[in-house]
């Protein structure tokens, strides 16, 4: 039986999460991409806490921009929010999505914003 696109992504996500884990020193930058929006959160997996989060729903000025441009804005903003929470370095978790398009734009903008990964 062939896997659906979602089942395939979840299988890849589980495989990635076996090796990636966020600590207090170096939390995990997790990305979720829906058809319409994109979200990012900085998670300390050891203590089970979300240190910072941001999504494209939070920004009103994104009307009329492409989804890739919106992802870049979210990347810059998650970097700002994470830095204000005291986070300098993270582990990037693409959640099974290809490192391409919106996910890549978010990651590169977060790097430009000052996060190290």
C-alpha positions in Angstrom: 0.0 0.0 0.0 1.4 3.4 -1.0 1.9 6.0 1.7 0.1 9.3 1.5 2.1 12.5 1.5 1.3 13.2 5.1 2.2 9.7 6.2 5.5 9.9 4.4 6.3 13.3 6.1 5.4 11.9 9.5 7.6 8.9 9.0 10.5 11.2 8.0 9.8 13.4 11.0 10.0 10.5 13.4 13.3 9.4 11.9 14.7 12.9 12.3 13.4 13.3 15.9 15.2 10.1 17.0 18.5 12.0 16.6 17.5 15.6 17.2 16.6 16.8 20.7 16.6 20.3 22.2 18.4 21.1 25.5 18.4 24.1 27.7 21.7 25.3 26.1 20.7 24.5 22.6 16.9 24.2 22.1 15.2 22.9 19.0 13.7 25.3 16.4 10.7 23.3 15.2 8.8 24.4 12.0 5.2 23.6 11.1 3.9 24.5 7.7 0.2 24.4 6.8 -1.2 25.2 3.4 -1.8 28.8 4.4 0.5 29.7 7.2 3.9 28.8 8.8 4.8 28.6 12.4 8.1 28.2 14.3 8.8 27.5 18.0 11.9 27.1 20.1 11.5 24.1 22.3 13.5 22.7 25.3 12.8 19.0 25.1 14.5 18.1 28.3 12.3 20.3 30.4 9.3 20.1 28.0 9.0 23.9 27.6 8.4 26.1 24.7 10.8 29.1 25.1 9.6 31.1 22.1 7.0 30.8 19.3 5.9 32.8 16.3 3.7 32.3 13.3 2.5 34.1 10.2 -0.9 34.6 11.9 0.8 37.1 14.3 1.8 39.6 11.6 -0.9 41.8 10.1 1.4 43.4 7.5 1.8 40.1 5.6 -1.3 40.7 3.4 -0.3 40.6 -0.3 3.0 38.9 0.2 3.9 35.5 -1.1 4.1 32.6 1.4 7.8 32.4 1.0 8.1 36.1 1.9 5.9 35.5 4.9 8.1 32.6 6.0 11.2 34.9 5.8 9.4 37.5 8.1 8.5 34.7 10.5 12.1 33.6 10.5 13.4 37.0 11.4 10.7 37.4 14.1 11.4 34.0 15.7 15.1 35.0 15.9 14.2 38.2 17.7 11.8 36.5 20.1 14.3 33.7 20.8 17.1 36.2 21.4 14.9 38.1 23.9 14.3 34.8 25.6 18.1 34.3 25.9 18.6 31.8 23.1 21.6 32.2 20.8 22.1 28.7 19.3 19.5 26.2 18.2 19.1 22.8 16.5 16.9 23.1 13.4 14.0 20.6 13.1 12.4 20.8 9.6 9.7 18.3 10.8 10.0 16.1 7.7 9.5 18.9 5.2 12.0 19.3 2.5 14.6 22.0 3.1 13.3 24.0 0.2 11.0 27.0 -0.4 9.2 28.2 2.7 11.2 26.1 5.2 14.5 27.3 3.7 13.4 30.9 3.7 12.5 30.7 7.3 15.8 29.1 8.3 17.9 31.6 6.3 16.0 34.5 7.8 16.5 33.1 11.3 20.2 32.8 10.6 20.3 36.4 9.4 18.4 37.4 12.6 21.2 36.1 14.7 20.4 32.5 15.5 23.2 30.0 15.1 22.5 26.5 13.7 
